[in-house]
Amino acid sequence: MHPIIKDASVDLEVSEDGKKITGFINGYYDVEQFVYHATGVGAVISTAGYSCPGLAEYAWKLADGHPDENGKCTTLSSSFRVTGYAAFVKKPNQQVSQN
């Protein structure tokens, strides 16, 4: 499974020197994908103080977007903070532009 953000919007700011971006990716995260990824980390879950069935139950209760044909919501409204940095990739034995 690959996480997909439905109805995504991106809100980014570029630093004055142009070397960094920060902001948010907002949208709706599929409940089934969330439960799959959140419960797929094995032993970490048992030490976190919650159970996999409980997590799945409350993820479905908190779902607030994209109702199916029966009216049950299938996505969670979500916001992800992102940061990016300017970078250059230099392949071996190739000159990097001086521009």
C-alpha positions in Angstrom: 0.0 0.0 0.0 1.2 3.5 -0.8 -0.3 6.4 1.2 -2.4 8.7 -0.9 -3.6 12.0 0.3 -7.0 12.7 -1.3 -8.0 16.3 -2.1 -4.5 17.4 -1.2 -3.4 21.0 -0.9 0.2 22.2 -0.4 1.1 25.3 1.6 4.8 26.0 1.4 7.1 29.0 2.1 10.5 29.4 0.5 13.2 30.9 2.8 14.7 34.2 1.7 17.9 32.6 0.6 16.0 30.0 -1.4 17.7 27.1 0.4 14.8 25.8 2.4 11.1 25.2 2.1 8.7 24.6 5.0 5.0 24.1 5.2 2.2 21.6 5.2 0.5 19.0 3.0 -3.1 18.8 3.9 -5.9 16.5 2.8 -7.6 13.2 3.7 -5.7 10.0 4.5 -7.5 6.7 3.8 -8.5 5.0 7.1 -7.5 1.5 5.9 -4.0 2.8 4.8 -3.6 4.6 8.2 -4.5 1.4 10.1 -2.2 -0.7 7.9 0.8 1.5 8.4 0.2 2.4 12.1 -0.3 -1.3 13.1 2.4 -2.7 10.9 5.3 -1.7 13.2 5.1 -4.8 15.4 6.7 -4.6 18.9 6.7 -0.9 18.9 2.9 -0.9 19.2 2.8 -3.1 22.3 5.1 -0.6 24.1 3.2 2.5 23.1 0.3 1.9 25.5 -2.5 1.2 23.0 -3.7 -1.8 21.1 -4.0 -2.5 17.4 -7.8 -3.2 17.5 -8.3 -0.1 19.6 -6.4 2.0 17.2 -8.4 0.7 14.2 -11.7 1.2 16.0 -11.0 4.8 16.9 -9.5 5.6 13.5 -12.9 4.6 11.9 -14.8 6.6 14.6 -12.7 9.7 13.8 -13.0 9.4 10.0 -14.6 12.6 8.7 -14.3 12.5 4.9 -15.2 10.7 1.7 -18.4 8.8 2.8 -19.1 5.5 1.0 -22.4 4.5 -0.5 -23.7 3.8 3.0 -22.7 7.1 4.4 -19.7 5.8 6.4 -16.7 8.1 6.2 -13.5 6.4 4.8 -10.8 9.1 5.3 -9.2 11.1 8.1 -8.6 14.8 7.7 -4.8 15.2 8.0 -2.0 17.7 7.9 1.7 16.8 7.5 4.4 19.3 8.3 7.2 19.2 5.7 10.7 20.7 5.3 12.9 20.5 2.3 16.4 21.7 1.6 18.1 22.7 -1.7 20.4 19.9 -2.8 22.4 18.9 -5.9 23.2 15.4 -7.0 26.6 14.9 -8.6 27.1 11.8 -10.6 30.6 10.2 -10.5 32.9 11.5 -13.2 30.7 14.3 -14.3 31.3 18.0 -13.9 28.8 20.0 -11.9 27.7 23.2 -13.6 29.2 26.4 -12.2 26.0 28.4 -12.8 
